[in-house]
Amino acid sequence: TCLRDGSHHKRHQFTVEETRSIIAALDDAGVPVLEVTHGDGLGGSSFNYGFSKTPDQELIKVAAETAKRAKIAFLMLPGVGIMDDIRMAQDNGGSICRIATHCTEADVSEQHFKVARELGLETVGFLMMSHTQPPEVLAKQARIMVDAGCQCVYVVDSAGALILEGVSDRVAAVVAEIGAEATVGFHGHENLDLGCGNTVMAVRAGATQIDGSVR
């Protein structure tokens, strides 16, 4: 996710040339999914969230044209991006739609998952700020996303505040709730220098999709 979450660090100033170079290198390294958008997702380029140097859709198109094996994913936050952004991202070569909500507001993603599935996109749900809610709440919110058409639900430690068992307990609860209906992922941060440790705990608890980034 270095070209999406990493965009925050770059103040959303990735160029076409940088995107092409990074995508080519990660694709050659065998990374199976590469996420490309403004840090706050489709439509995020704005006064509120910071203007992109290069439009989202242009970067998605460049990424899709450059990658030989990897799938191109894009993030959208309901209320920031709109349905037409999803359609345009698919037209430009994106094949995985990652839809993010606060971990208590999964219901606002239902119509977006419906549209993404109708378009034939692979769907991923992000339960952001997962440290703020106990495992049982995350499990119920994951159920909402899966029932709406989400194929993989992520426990997202947006603030980098979770510590080891805090990750495994949450991931295990989501796995227990959705079973074989969908897979579970984990997105960690390094705020407490526990990004790698937390990721190992997530995998041991049943997560099968993991986000990563490189410098």
C-alpha positions as CSV (number, residue, x, y, z in Angstrom):
1,T,0.0,0.0,0.0
2,C,3.0,2.3,-0.4
3,L,1.3,4.1,-3.3
4,R,-1.9,4.7,-1.3
5,D,-1.3,4.9,2.4
6,G,2.3,6.0,1.6
7,S,0.7,8.9,-0.3
8,H,0.0,10.6,3.0
9,H,3.7,10.8,3.7
10,K,4.3,12.2,0.2
11,R,1.4,14.7,0.7
12,H,-0.3,13.0,-2.3
13,Q,2.4,14.2,-4.6
14,F,3.3,11.0,-6.5
15,T,4.1,11.6,-10.2
16,V,3.4,9.3,-13.1
17,E,7.1,8.5,-13.4
18,E,7.3,7.6,-9.7
19,T,4.2,5.5,-9.9
20,R,5.4,3.6,-13.0
21,S,8.8,2.9,-11.4
22,I,7.4,1.7,-8.1
23,I,4.8,-0.5,-9.7
24,A,7.3,-2.1,-12.0
25,A,9.7,-2.8,-9.1
26,L,7.0,-4.3,-6.8
27,D,5.5,-6.3,-9.7
28,D,8.9,-7.7,-10.5
29,A,9.3,-8.6,-6.8
30,G,6.2,-10.7,-6.9
31,V,3.8,-8.5,-4.8
32,P,0.4,-9.8,-5.9
33,V,-1.7,-6.7,-5.2
34,L,-0.7,-3.1,-5.6
35,E,-3.0,-0.3,-4.2
36,V,-3.0,3.1,-5.9
37,T,-5.0,6.2,-5.0
38,H,-4.9,9.4,-3.0
39,G,-4.2,8.6,0.6
40,D,-7.9,9.2,1.4
41,G,-9.1,7.2,-1.5
42,L,-10.9,8.0,-4.7
43,G,-12.0,11.6,-4.8
44,G,-9.7,12.5,-1.9
45,S,-7.9,15.2,-3.8
46,S,-9.5,18.3,-2.2
47,F,-9.0,21.2,0.0
48,N,-10.0,19.1,3.0
49,Y,-7.7,16.2,2.4
50,G,-4.9,17.7,0.3
51,F,-4.7,18.0,-3.4
52,S,-3.0,15.3,-5.5
53,K,-0.2,16.2,-7.9
54,T,-1.6,13.7,-10.4
55,P,-5.2,12.6,-10.6
56,D,-6.1,9.3,-9.0
57,Q,-7.5,7.9,-12.2
58,E,-4.4,8.7,-14.2
59,L,-2.2,6.9,-11.6
60,I,-4.5,3.9,-11.6
61,K,-4.3,3.7,-15.4
62,V,-0.5,4.0,-15.4
63,A,-0.3,1.3,-12.7
64,A,-2.5,-1.1,-14.6
65,E,-0.6,-0.5,-17.8
66,T,2.7,-1.1,-16.1
67,A,2.0,-4.2,-13.9
68,K,2.4,-7.5,-15.8
69,R,1.2,-9.8,-13.0
70,A,-0.1,-7.8,-10.0
71,K,-3.7,-6.8,-9.6
72,I,-4.3,-3.1,-9.1
73,A,-6.5,-2.2,-6.1
74,F,-8.0,1.2,-5.2
75,L,-9.5,2.5,-2.0
76,M,-12.7,4.4,-1.6
77,L,-14.3,6.0,1.5
78,P,-18.1,6.4,1.2
79,G,-18.8,10.1,1.4
80,V,-15.4,11.0,-0.1
81,G,-15.6,8.9,-3.3
82,I,-18.8,8.3,-5.2
83,M,-20.1,5.3,-7.3
84,D,-18.9,6.8,-10.5
85,D,-15.4,6.9,-9.1
86,I,-15.6,3.1,-8.7
87,R,-16.7,2.6,-12.3
88,M,-14.0,4.9,-13.6
89,A,-11.3,3.1,-11.6
90,Q,-12.4,-0.2,-13.1
91,D,-12.4,1.3,-16.6
92,N,-8.8,2.5,-15.9
93,G,-7.6,-1.0,-15.0
94,G,-8.4,-1.4,-11.3
95,S,-9.7,-4.8,-10.3
96,I,-10.0,-4.8,-6.5
97,C,-12.2,-2.3,-4.8
98,R,-11.3,-1.6,-1.1
99,I,-14.1,0.2,0.7
100,A,-13.2,1.7,4.1
101,T,-15.5,2.9,6.9
102,H,-15.1,3.7,10.6
103,C,-15.3,0.3,12.4
104,T,-18.8,1.2,13.8
105,E,-20.2,2.4,10.5
106,A,-20.0,-0.6,8.2
107,D,-23.6,0.0,7.1
108,V,-22.7,3.0,5.1
109,S,-20.7,0.7,2.7
110,E,-23.6,-1.6,1.7
111,Q,-24.6,0.1,-1.5
112,H,-20.9,0.5,-2.5
113,F,-20.2,-3.2,-2.1
114,K,-23.4,-4.0,-4.1
115,V,-22.2,-1.8,-7.0
116,A,-18.6,-3.2,-6.9
117,R,-19.9,-6.8,-7.0
118,E,-22.3,-6.0,-9.9
119,L,-19.3,-4.6,-11.8
120,G,-17.4,-7.9,-11.2
121,L,-14.8,-6.3,-9.0
122,E,-13.1,-8.2,-6.1
123,T,-14.2,-6.5,-2.9
124,V,-12.4,-5.8,0.4
125,G,-13.7,-4.0,3.4
126,F,-11.7,-1.9,5.8
127,L,-12.8,-1.5,9.4
128,M,-10.8,1.5,10.3
129,M,-9.7,2.6,13.8
130,S,-10.2,-1.0,15.0
131,H,-8.5,-0.3,18.3
132,T,-11.5,1.8,19.5
133,Q,-13.9,-1.2,19.6
134,P,-13.8,-4.6,21.3
135,P,-13.6,-7.8,19.2
136,E,-17.4,-8.6,19.4
137,V,-18.3,-5.2,17.9
138,L,-15.8,-5.7,15.0
139,A,-17.3,-9.1,14.4
140,K,-20.8,-7.7,14.1
141,Q,-19.6,-4.9,11.8
142,A,-17.7,-7.5,9.6
143,R,-20.9,-9.4,9.3
144,I,-22.6,-6.3,7.8
145,M,-19.9,-6.0,5.2
146,V,-19.9,-9.6,4.2
147,D,-23.7,-9.7,3.9
148,A,-23.4,-6.7,1.6
149,G,-21.0,-8.5,-0.7
150,C,-17.5,-8.0,0.9
151,Q,-15.1,-10.9,0.1
152,C,-12.4,-10.0,2.6
153,V,-12.8,-7.9,5.8
154,Y,-9.7,-6.1,7.2
155,V,-9.1,-5.3,10.8
156,V,-7.4,-2.0,10.3
157,D,-5.2,-0.5,13.0
158,S,-5.4,3.0,11.6
159,A,-3.8,4.7,14.6
160,G,-1.1,2.0,15.2
161,A,-2.4,1.6,18.7
162,L,-3.1,-2.1,18.9
163,I,-0.6,-4.4,20.8
164,L,-0.2,-8.1,20.0
165,E,-3.1,-9.8,21.7
166,G,-5.3,-6.8,20.8
167,V,-4.8,-7.8,17.2
168,S,-5.2,-11.5,17.5
169,D,-8.3,-11.2,19.6
170,R,-10.0,-8.9,17.0
171,V,-8.9,-11.0,14.0
172,A,-10.0,-14.2,15.7
173,A,-13.4,-12.7,16.5
174,V,-13.9,-11.7,12.8
175,V,-12.8,-15.1,11.6
176,A,-15.2,-16.8,13.9
177,E,-18.1,-14.6,12.8
178,I,-17.7,-14.9,9.0
179,G,-16.2,-18.3,8.8
180,A,-15.7,-19.5,5.2
181,E,-18.0,-16.8,3.7
182,A,-15.1,-14.4,3.3
183,T,-11.4,-14.1,4.2
184,V,-9.9,-11.8,6.8
185,G,-7.0,-9.3,6.4
186,F,-4.9,-7.1,8.7
187,H,-3.5,-3.6,8.1
188,G,-1.0,-2.5,10.7
189,H,1.1,0.6,11.4
190,E,4.5,1.2,13.0
191,N,3.6,3.9,15.5
192,L,4.6,1.6,18.4
193,D,7.2,-0.3,16.4
194,L,4.8,-3.3,16.5
195,G,3.7,-3.4,12.9
196,C,5.5,-6.7,12.1
197,G,4.8,-8.3,15.4
198,N,1.1,-7.4,15.2
199,T,1.0,-8.8,11.6
200,V,2.4,-12.1,12.8
201,M,-0.3,-12.3,15.5
202,A,-2.9,-11.5,12.9
203,V,-1.7,-14.4,10.7
204,R,-1.7,-16.8,13.6
205,A,-5.2,-15.8,14.4
206,G,-6.4,-16.5,10.9
207,A,-5.7,-13.5,8.7
208,T,-4.8,-14.5,5.1
209,Q,-4.4,-11.1,3.5
210,I,-1.7,-8.7,4.9
211,D,-0.9,-5.1,3.9
212,G,2.7,-4.0,3.6
213,S,4.8,-1.0,2.5
214,V,8.3,-0.3,1.5
215,R,10.5,2.8,1.8
